[in-house]
Amino acid sequence: MHNSTINNLLQQLETVLLGKPHQIKLALTCILARGHLLIEDLPGMGKTSLSHGLAHSLGLSYQRVQFTSDMLPADILGVSIFDKSQAQFNFHPGPIFNQMILADEINRASPKTQSALLEAMAEQQITVDGATYSLPQPFFVIATQNPTEQSGTFSLPESQLDRFMMRISIGYPAPEAELAMLKNQDPNQSIADLPECLSATSLQALQKQVDDVCASDALLKYILALVNTSRDQAQSPGLSPRASIAILQAAKAWAFINQRTYIVPEDVQAIFPHVAEHRIRQHSQQQGEAVSDKILNQVNPIL
């Protein structure tokens, strides 16, 4: 089941986002590892198309929420409204009660509204007016953000960035992919017309298979060596224990997509910049990439 399902899924997503197989594979890795995904790029790069395509292909309920500077936490979580006939408050759930949420341009909202997502992302539940509500399973947040140098953006705080397992950037398409996109523009073709490759239940079954991917002690020591090296870098805070777990989970999912039941160092190297960059970078994207690349170059995988 695994080979054909994963391959069908990747092929279908490549019809949604042309010429970006690597970014699609990374996004799927994050989902299979039960992580939340941050996509940082300029407007119009296909961030929304990728997330909608993922949700539809995986058979998940989906809601896009456009973040704006005047947005309130209740706009995401929901609100309690007083019902006169019953003489009590009834909770009206917000868009967060979907299996996949696209938090579009998350860094346009105020820090207070951004933080409304923190409990949902960490604990798969929300608290409103003292009552706790469980979120549907599986639950994923895909957030997009414009580069912080663009006007009208608030930087995401470290605590929020640490909740995202991986960060990817899509980038401009190759000329031939953009040409194909211009040629095949069908205004009537929508993502909703694509077949569903999986259901929420079969996705959870695949996630359990990812959990069973083996990691040797030597491989775990390699991950810890990378993490400890990041903590020795004077110019930035090091990776947290949450990041160590994220590296292991993402490497398992990458190995699983590549049809292996065990992790090799190349799996860790493939996902490490995407798990580490947004956690250790200081102010510029280039600096973050340089730090993660430097760490990979400093640590030899001794297996």
BELQUI-V295608 format. One line per field, one symbol per residue. burial: 1 if it has 24 or more other C-alpha atoms within 12 Angstrom, else 0. Layout:
# BELQUI-V295608
burial: ???
This chain:
# BELQUI-V295608
burial: 000001001111111111111111111111111111111110001111111111111111111111110011111110000000000000001111111111111111111011111111110111110000001111111111111000000111010111111111110000000000000000000010010111110010011011101010001101111110111000011111001111111111111111000111101111111111111111001001111111110000100
